[in-house]
Amino acid sequence: MKWTEDKLDILQNLEFSVVEIWRANPHMSDYTALRAYEAAFQTYRAELRGHAPKSHGLSGLDATTFDALRLMCEFRLGRGSSVLGGPESIPPISLEVLVNCLRELGKSVERHTKAGGKQGYLNFIERFLP
């Protein structure tokens, strides 16, 4: 079993936050999702290492996507309220697990964009999300 198989709920929560932005902005590309995942990865990796995170420098739709993703990250870390309209609390995950999930999602964007074009990743993940 790949390590990601037992983290599907986390991965899907993070992907859901990105897909919700895409549904409201159909012109969005995989690149926007990738920028949000990378910025979140950098932010939480810095925290994991005990460093202050650098400014992500995102603007427009990239920043909007990052903000939605960050809210979900904070919820999964046990630091924020539910953004899904479901349970108000769930067992928190560790920063290390979150960073690994964000890294894996970045790789997934690259794989599916290469195979399916500029919205290949978004079209792929939408099939698995409500």
C-alpha positions as CSV (number, residue, x, y, z in Angstrom):
1,M,0.0,0.0,0.0
2,K,1.3,3.4,-0.9
3,W,1.6,5.9,2.0
4,T,-1.0,8.1,0.3
5,E,-3.7,5.5,0.4
6,D,-4.2,5.9,4.1
7,K,-4.1,9.7,3.7
8,L,-6.9,9.9,1.1
9,D,-9.2,11.9,3.3
10,I,-6.5,14.6,3.9
11,L,-5.6,14.7,0.2
12,Q,-9.3,15.0,-0.8
13,N,-9.9,17.7,1.7
14,L,-7.0,19.8,0.3
15,E,-8.1,19.1,-3.3
16,F,-11.7,20.0,-2.5
17,S,-10.6,23.5,-1.4
18,V,-8.9,24.0,-4.8
19,V,-11.7,22.5,-6.9
20,E,-14.2,24.8,-5.2
21,I,-12.2,27.8,-6.5
22,W,-12.0,26.2,-9.9
23,R,-15.8,25.7,-10.0
24,A,-16.3,29.4,-9.4
25,N,-13.5,30.3,-11.9
26,P,-13.7,27.9,-14.8
27,H,-10.8,29.6,-16.6
28,M,-8.5,28.5,-13.8
29,S,-5.6,26.3,-14.9
30,D,-3.6,23.6,-13.2
31,Y,-0.8,26.1,-12.8
32,T,-2.9,28.1,-10.3
33,A,-3.4,24.9,-8.3
34,L,0.3,24.1,-8.4
35,R,1.2,27.6,-7.3
36,A,-1.2,27.3,-4.3
37,Y,0.2,23.8,-3.3
38,E,3.8,25.0,-3.6
39,A,3.2,28.2,-1.6
40,A,1.4,26.1,1.1
41,F,4.2,23.5,1.0
42,Q,6.8,26.3,1.5
43,T,4.8,27.9,4.3
44,Y,4.2,24.8,6.4
45,R,7.7,23.3,5.7
46,A,9.2,26.5,7.1
47,E,7.0,26.1,10.2
48,L,8.0,22.5,10.5
49,R,11.7,23.5,10.5
50,G,11.1,26.3,13.1
51,H,11.6,29.1,10.6
52,A,9.3,32.1,9.8
53,P,7.5,31.5,6.5
54,K,8.4,33.8,3.6
55,S,5.8,35.8,1.9
56,H,4.3,33.7,-0.9
57,G,4.1,36.7,-3.3
58,L,0.9,35.4,-4.9
59,S,-1.8,37.6,-6.3
60,G,-5.2,37.3,-8.0
61,L,-6.6,33.9,-8.4
62,D,-3.4,32.3,-7.2
63,A,-3.7,34.1,-3.9
64,T,-7.4,33.2,-3.6
65,T,-6.7,29.6,-4.2
66,F,-3.9,29.6,-1.7
67,D,-6.1,31.3,0.9
68,A,-8.8,28.6,0.5
69,L,-6.2,25.9,0.7
70,R,-4.6,27.4,3.8
71,L,-8.0,27.5,5.6
72,M,-8.3,23.7,4.9
73,C,-4.7,23.1,6.0
74,E,-5.4,25.0,9.3
75,F,-8.6,22.9,9.8
76,R,-6.7,19.7,9.3
77,L,-4.0,20.8,11.7
78,G,-6.7,21.4,14.3
79,R,-6.3,25.1,14.3
80,G,-9.4,26.3,12.5
81,S,-13.1,25.6,12.2
82,S,-14.6,23.4,9.6
83,V,-14.8,24.8,6.1
84,L,-16.7,21.8,4.8
85,G,-19.9,22.3,6.6
86,G,-19.3,19.0,8.3
87,P,-17.9,18.2,11.7
88,E,-16.5,21.1,13.6
89,S,-13.5,19.1,14.7
90,I,-11.6,16.1,13.7
91,P,-8.4,14.6,15.0
92,P,-5.6,16.9,14.0
93,I,-2.8,15.8,11.7
94,S,0.9,16.6,12.2
95,L,2.8,19.3,10.2
96,E,4.9,16.6,8.8
97,V,1.9,14.7,7.4
98,L,0.5,18.0,5.9
99,V,3.8,18.9,4.3
100,N,4.1,15.4,2.7
101,C,0.5,15.6,1.4
102,L,1.2,19.0,-0.1
103,R,4.3,17.7,-1.8
104,E,2.4,14.8,-3.2
105,L,-0.4,17.0,-4.5
106,G,2.2,19.2,-6.3
107,K,3.6,16.0,-8.0
108,S,0.1,15.0,-8.9
109,V,-0.6,18.3,-10.6
110,E,2.6,17.9,-12.7
111,R,1.7,14.3,-13.7
112,H,-1.9,15.1,-14.7
113,T,-1.1,18.4,-16.5
114,K,1.5,16.5,-18.6
115,A,-1.1,13.9,-19.5
116,G,-4.2,16.0,-19.8
117,G,-3.3,19.5,-20.7
118,K,-3.7,22.8,-18.8
119,Q,-6.7,21.6,-16.8
120,G,-5.8,17.9,-16.7
121,Y,-5.3,17.8,-13.0
122,L,-8.5,19.8,-12.2
123,N,-10.6,17.6,-14.5
124,F,-9.0,14.5,-12.9
125,I,-9.7,15.3,-9.3
126,E,-13.1,16.8,-9.8
127,R,-14.4,13.3,-10.6
128,F,-13.7,12.2,-7.1
129,L,-15.1,15.2,-5.2
130,P,-18.7,16.1,-4.4
